Amino acid sequence: MLSNRPEAAHAACTIGAACALAAGAWRPCAVLSGAYVLIAVVMALVEGAGGTTLSVAVTMLSYMAQKFVVLALLGISLSKFASMQGLLAALQSMGAPRVVLIPCMVVLRFFPTIRKDAARLMESLRTRRVAVTRGYSLIHPVLICELLVVPLLMRSARVSDELAASALTRGLGGPAQPTVLHSLSFGVRDAAAAVLALLATGMLMWLQFGPR
């Protein structure tokens, strides 16, 4: 029976944090690493409390949160190391199918767009003298959900459709081979990154599926 091993999860978080630090994202790395440590402590305490239904639910949610933290660290690193145009140009040169190109473009543009929309929404709430702070959100969670979360969810649905339509309008994933304006080459740094990625993948697989 397969089960999650904490050594593999901790190693994955360490690799993600190292990538974020190498990309210069110090503050997000510190915040996400602290969140990961807090989640790991909660999981350890809950697992020691016994196998009740509540403990199983908390452990499962914490496990999912840990994976989101690792994905966030890697995503921040990717956004710092590579531009969207360069990444799409590389995928097009490799002959990536349409089902890969369009989701990549939507995902890479989705989060920056939503972050800008959230900043504008919070600014408009402050203009209407609504104090959107951490303490206020803890005291009035329902009001924050109504004023901030629901509009962002509605905007997210529209943004994803708009980005997908923008990608199709630009001919992304069409039958004709687009002209690549970015000069692409596989250098020493790319080879070193590929070797490190393979080594990290092998180490994580051994920690997860290897002998105990």
Order of alpha helices (4+ residues) and beta strands (2+ residues): alpha-alpha-alpha-alpha-alpha-alpha-alpha-alpha-alpha
